[in-house]
Amino acid sequence: MSDLKKAMEKKKLRILYIDDDPAEVFILEETLVQAPGFAYELVHSDNLTHAFEVLKSSFFDVVLLDLGLPESTGIDTLAQFLRVHNHTAVVVITGLNDFETSISAIEKGAQDYIVKGQYEPLMLIKTIKFAIERKKWQELATRQVKLESLGSLSGGIAHEFNNILTVITGNIELSADMIPESNPVKVYLEEAGAAALRARDVVQKLLNVAQKMRASRTPIAIGPTIKDVLDLIQKDLPGSIEMCQDIRCSSEMISGDPVGINQVVMNLFTNAVHAMSDQTGVLTVSLEAIELNQPSSSRLDGPDSGNYARLVVKDTGKGIEPAIMHRLFDPYFTTKGLNEGLGMGLAVVHGIVKEHGGFIKIKSTPGKGTMAEVLLPLLKEPPARKKKALWNAGS
């Protein structure tokens, strides 16, 4: 069991619920009480002004935010909240049949949403925990992007300065060679040359730092990394969904960013669960080492031949209509049916997979389910149990 999972189990989650309707507050409290084994502390606020005062003096793991408050309504409520406080996971609470507002809230910065009158204990707890984890991964990813940007900026400046220093040191050396030893100017040129060399050393140190900041990907064991994420989120599955794991990778390594890989698994897992939220179903997650042969790389949109880790997340949900399959990776594209299956987060998943030199494809059959398949290049020759496979680039 991962340290993060142990911490989540032992910790009493602090929840701030912002809603001016006493009846809704009572319903939520009664729902939380019915959740077995869930340790929490609930604090209530009936307006944003009071909520901001509470947040100044106390830490909370998650904020449940009703979008209909005395001082604001709809998305403006979320916007006002995030302008003042954006360090805590936010789950917005919307009215019945307000799907468009819910999706807009996620696009604007909320981690998830629930609909009044349409949640039960396990669903509520799952939503809260998923929102907290999403916020953590988003903050880590944002911090990493900032570091990478700073590294790129520093490296660019250092390279430019290094080019200037090359011209300076070259001309100093040429000038010094042309001046007799008896000329006192030669001493000044030698001192200038020594200073230029020291400056070049400083620039080199800056380049080394920039290189380390940009090198966010390190060799990681893909099997244990994915297993840790699954161990964390599996216990939050509703009882109506059965999860099957088939993790066949153990020591296989990829050059990867653990935060990015975790985000890929979390998003695919969440989408699969949502696809089966109102029915019984089976969620299958498999990971294996494969070898792609040369014919499979003949397509321009497919991977090169070589060794890969293949991650498959498959559900038995409602599936996706063929007419919208080509838009699955478009940022913020979603429909009601798509949100119940695959939708929010797929653009992010696609970007992370591409940054790792990998490939992703989605197959879906309406009424039968959806399968997401991810290939990530391995760093070394897989063990003897690897098998040959073809990559069918069509969906």
C-alpha positions in Angstrom: 0.0 0.0 0.0 1.4 3.4 -1.0 2.2 6.1 1.6 -0.4 8.4 0.0 -3.1 5.8 0.3 -2.3 5.1 4.0 -2.4 8.9 4.7 -5.8 9.2 2.9 -7.2 6.3 5.0 -6.0 7.7 8.4 -6.6 11.4 7.8 -9.9 13.1 8.8 -10.8 15.1 5.7 -11.9 18.7 6.4 -14.8 19.8 4.2 -16.1 23.4 3.8 -19.6 23.4 2.5 -20.8 26.8 1.1 -24.6 26.8 0.7 -27.3 29.2 2.0 -30.1 26.5 2.0 -30.4 24.8 5.4 -32.3 21.9 3.9 -29.5 21.1 1.5 -26.9 21.3 4.3 -29.0 18.9 6.3 -29.2 16.5 3.3 -25.5 16.5 2.7 -24.7 16.0 6.4 -27.1 13.0 6.5 -25.4 11.6 3.4 -21.9 11.9 4.8 -23.0 10.2 8.1 -24.2 7.2 6.1 -20.8 6.7 4.4 -19.1 3.7 6.1 -15.7 4.4 7.6 -15.3 7.9 6.2 -13.6 10.2 8.7 -14.5 13.9 8.1 -15.0 17.3 9.7 -17.7 19.5 8.1 -17.8 23.2 8.4 -20.7 25.2 7.0 -20.8 28.7 5.5 -23.8 30.4 3.9 -22.0 33.0 1.8 -18.7 33.7 0.1 -17.6 36.5 2.4 -17.9 34.3 5.5 -16.2 31.4 3.6 -13.2 33.6 2.8 -12.8 34.5 6.4 -12.9 30.8 7.4 -10.4 29.8 4.7 -8.0 32.5 6.0 -7.7 30.9 9.4 -8.3 27.2 8.7 -7.1 24.5 6.3 -9.6 22.5 4.3 -9.1 19.5 2.0 -12.0 20.3 -0.2 -14.7 23.0 -0.7 -18.2 22.0 -1.7 -19.5 25.1 -3.5 -23.2 25.7 -4.3 -23.4 27.9 -7.4 -26.6 29.7 -6.3 -25.6 32.0 -3.4 -27.1 35.4 -2.2 -24.3 37.4 -3.7 -23.8 35.5 -7.0 -25.2 32.7 -9.1 -23.9 30.3 -11.7 -20.4 30.3 -13.0 -19.8 33.8 -11.6 -19.9 32.2 -8.1 -17.0 29.9 -9.0 -15.1 32.7 -10.6 -15.5 34.9 -7.6 -14.3 32.1 -5.3 -11.3 31.2 -7.4 -10.2 34.9 -7.7 -9.8 35.0 -3.9 -8.9 31.4 -3.1 -7.6 28.8 -5.6 -5.5 26.5 -3.4 -8.2 24.0 -2.4 -10.0 21.3 -4.4 -13.5 22.5 -5.4 -16.6 20.4 -6.1 -19.4 22.6 -7.4 -23.0 21.7 -6.6 -25.5 22.4 -9.3 -29.3 22.2 -9.7 -31.2 19.5 -11.6 -30.6 19.2 -15.4 -27.8 21.9 -15.2 -25.3 19.8 -17.2 -23.9 22.7 -19.2 -23.1 24.7 -16.1 -21.4 21.7 -14.5 -19.1 21.2 -17.5 -18.4 24.9 -17.7 -17.4 24.9 -14.0 -14.8 22.1 -14.6 -13.4 24.1 -17.6 -13.1 27.2 -15.3 -11.2 25.4 -12.6 -13.4 23.2 -10.5 -12.2 19.6 -9.9 -15.6 17.9 -10.1 -19.4 18.5 -9.7 -22.4 16.9 -8.1 -26.1 17.4 -8.8 -28.5 18.2 -5.9 -30.7 15.3 -5.1 -28.7 12.9 -7.3 -25.9 11.7 -5.1 -25.7 8.9 -2.5 -23.0 8.3 0.1 -20.5 6.2 -1.9 -20.8 8.5 -4.9 -20.3 11.6 -2.8 -17.2 10.2 -1.0 -15.7 9.1 -4.3 -16.3 12.5 -5.9 -14.7 14.3 -2.9 -11.6 12.0 -2.9 -11.1 12.1 -6.6 -11.4 15.9 -6.6 -8.7 16.1 -3.9 -6.3 13.9 -5.9 -7.0 15.8 -9.1 -6.1 19.0 -7.4 -2.8 17.6 -6.1 -1.8 16.3 -9.5 -2.8 19.6 -11.2 -0.7 21.6 -8.8 2.2 19.3 -9.3 1.9 19.5 -13.0 1.6 23.3 -12.9 4.7 23.5 -10.8 6.6 21.3 -13.1 5.5 23.3 -16.2 6.8 26.5 -14.4 10.1 24.9 -13.7 10.5 23.6 -17.2 9.6 27.1 -18.5 12.1 28.7 -16.2 14.7 26.2 -17.3 14.0 26.9 -21.0 14.2 30.6 -20.4 17.5 30.3 -18.4 19.0 28.0 -21.0 18.0 30.4 -23.8 19.6 33.4 -22.1 22.7 31.4 -21.2 23.1 30.2 -24.8 22.8 33.8 -26.1 25.2 35.1 -23.6 27.6 32.3 -24.3 27.6 33.3 -28.0 28.5 36.9 -27.1 31.3 35.7 -24.8 32.7 33.6 -27.6 33.1 36.7 -29.7 34.6 38.6 -26.9 37.2 36.0 -25.8 38.1 35.3 -29.5 38.8 39.0 -30.2 40.7 39.4 -26.9 43.0 36.4 -27.8 43.6 37.8 -31.3 44.4 41.3 -30.0 46.7 39.9 -27.3 48.7 37.9 -29.9 49.2 41.1 -32.0 50.6 43.2 -29.1 54.3 42.9 -28.0 55.0 41.6 -24.5 56.5 45.0 -23.6 53.2 46.8 -24.3 51.3 47.4 -21.0 48.0 47.0 -22.9 48.8 43.3 -23.1 48.4 42.9 -19.4 45.0 44.6 -19.5 43.9 42.3 -22.3 45.0 39.2 -20.4 43.0 40.3 -17.4 39.9 40.9 -19.6 40.4 37.5 -21.1 40.6 35.9 -17.7 37.4 37.7 -16.6 35.7 36.5 -19.8 36.7 32.9 -19.1 35.2 33.2 -15.5 32.0 34.6 -17.1 31.9 31.6 -19.4 32.2 29.2 -16.4 29.2 31.0 -14.8 27.2 30.6 -18.0 28.1 26.9 -18.1 26.8 26.5 -14.6 23.6 28.2 -15.6 23.3 25.9 -18.6 23.8 22.9 -16.3 21.0 24.1 -14.0 18.7 24.8 -16.9 19.3 21.3 -18.3 18.5 19.7 -14.9 15.3 21.8 -14.7 14.1 20.7 -18.1 15.0 17.0 -17.6 11.8 16.2 -15.7 11.6 12.6 -17.1 13.7 10.0 -15.3 13.9 6.2 -15.6 10.9 4.7 -13.7 9.5 1.2 -13.4 6.2 1.5 -15.2 4.5 -1.5 -13.5 4.9 -0.5 -9.8 4.1 3.1 -10.7 0.7 2.2 -12.3 0.0 -0.4 -9.5 0.4 2.3 -6.8 -2.2 4.5 -8.6 -4.6 1.6 -8.9 -4.2 0.7 -5.3 -5.0 4.2 -4.3 -8.2 4.6 -6.3 -9.6 1.0 -6.4 -11.1 1.2 -3.0 -13.3 4.1 -4.1 -15.0 2.0 -6.8 -18.8 1.7 -6.3 -20.0 -1.8 -5.4 -21.7 -2.1 -8.8 -18.4 -2.1 -10.6 -15.9 -5.0 -10.6 -12.3 -4.2 -11.3 -9.9 -6.7 -12.9 -6.1 -6.0 -12.9 -3.5 -7.8 -15.1 -0.2 -6.1 -14.4 2.5 -8.1 -16.1 5.3 -5.5 -16.0 7.6 -5.5 -13.0 11.1 -4.3 -13.8 10.5 -2.7 -17.2 11.6 0.9 -17.3 10.4 3.9 -19.3 11.8 7.4 -19.4 8.9 9.2 -17.7 7.4 11.8 -15.4 5.7 10.0 -12.6 3.2 12.8 -12.1 2.2 12.7 -15.8 1.9 8.9 -15.8 -0.3 9.1 -12.7 -2.5 11.7 -14.4 -2.9 9.5 -17.4 -4.1 6.5 -15.3 -6.3 8.7 -13.1 -8.1 10.3 -16.1 -8.6 7.0 -17.9 -9.8 5.3 -14.7 -12.2 8.1 -13.9 -13.7 8.2 -17.4 -14.2 4.4 -17.3 -16.0 4.6 -13.9 -18.2 7.4 -15.1 -19.2 5.4 -18.2 -20.7 2.8 -15.8 -22.0 5.1 -13.1 -25.6 4.1 -13.5 -25.2 0.4 -14.1 -23.2 -2.7 -13.1 -20.0 -3.3 -15.1 -16.5 -4.5 -15.3 -13.4 -2.3 -15.4 -10.3 -4.0 -16.7 -6.8 -2.6 -16.5 -3.9 -4.4 -18.0 -0.2 -3.7 -18.6 2.3 -5.7 -20.5 5.6 -5.5 -22.4 5.2 -6.0 -26.2 7.4 -5.8 -29.2 6.1 -4.2 -32.4 7.4 -5.6 -35.6 8.3 -3.6 -38.7 5.0 -3.9 -40.6 3.2 -2.2 -37.8 5.2 1.0 -38.2 4.4 1.4 -41.9 1.5 3.7 -41.1 2.6 7.3 -40.6 0.2 7.7 -37.6 1.5 4.6 -35.8 4.5 3.9 -33.6 7.9 2.8 -34.8 8.9 -0.8 -34.4 10.5 -1.5 -31.0 9.7 -2.4 -27.4 6.7 -0.8 -25.6 4.7 -1.0 -22.4 1.1 -1.3 -23.4 -1.5 0.0 -21.0 -5.2 -0.9 -21.6 -8.2 0.5 -19.7 -11.4 -1.1 -20.7 -15.0 -0.6 -19.5 -18.3 -2.2 -20.2 -20.2 1.1 -20.2 -22.4 2.8 -22.8 -19.7 3.4 -25.3 -19.2 6.4 -27.7 -21.0 7.2 -30.9 -18.9 6.8 -34.0 -19.8 10.3 -35.2 -17.8 11.9 -32.4 -14.8 9.6 -32.1 -12.6 11.9 -34.2 -13.1 14.7 -31.6 -12.2 12.8 -28.5 -8.9 14.5 -28.0 -10.2 18.0 -28.7 -9.7 20.2 -25.6 -13.0 20.6 -23.7 -15.0 18.7 -26.2 -17.8 16.8 -24.5 -21.5 15.8 -24.8 -23.7 14.3 -22.2 -23.0 10.8 -23.5 -19.3 11.5 -23.8 -19.1 12.8 -20.3 -20.6 9.5 -19.1 -17.8 7.7 -20.9 -14.7 9.3 -22.2 -14.5 13.1 -22.4 -12.9 15.5 -19.9 -9.2 14.9 -19.5 -8.6 13.0 -22.8 -6.8 16.1 -24.3 -4.5 16.2 -21.3 -3.9 12.4 -21.5 -3.1 12.7 -25.2 -0.6 15.5 -24.6 1.2 13.6 -21.8 1.4 10.4 -23.8 2.9 12.3 -26.8 5.4 14.1 -24.6 6.6 10.6 -23.5 7.1 9.5 -27.1 4.0 7.3 -26.9 0.8 6.7 -28.7 -2.9 6.4 -27.6 -6.0 5.2 -29.4 -9.6 4.7 -28.4 -11.9 2.0 -29.5 -15.6 2.0 -28.6 -18.8 0.2 -29.5 -22.1 1.8 -28.5 -23.9 -0.3 -25.9 -20.8 -2.5 -25.3 -18.1 -0.3 -23.9 -14.8 1.6 -24.6 -11.2 0.6 -24.6 -8.3 3.1 -24.2 -4.9 1.7 -25.3 -1.6 3.5 -24.5 1.9 2.6 -25.8 5.0 3.9 -24.0 8.5 3.2 -25.3 10.6 1.0 -23.0 14.2 2.0 -22.1 15.6 -1.4 -22.4 15.0 -4.8 -23.9 11.9 -6.3 -22.2 12.2 -9.7 -20.3 11.7 -13.0 -22.0 7.9 -12.9 -21.6 7.5 -10.0 -24.1 5.3 -10.9 -27.0 5.1 -9.6 -30.6 2.1 -7.6 -31.5 0.7 -5.4 -34.3 -0.5 -1.9 -33.7 -3.7 -1.3 -35.6 -3.8 2.4 -35.9 -7.4 2.5 -36.9 -10.1 3.0 -34.3 
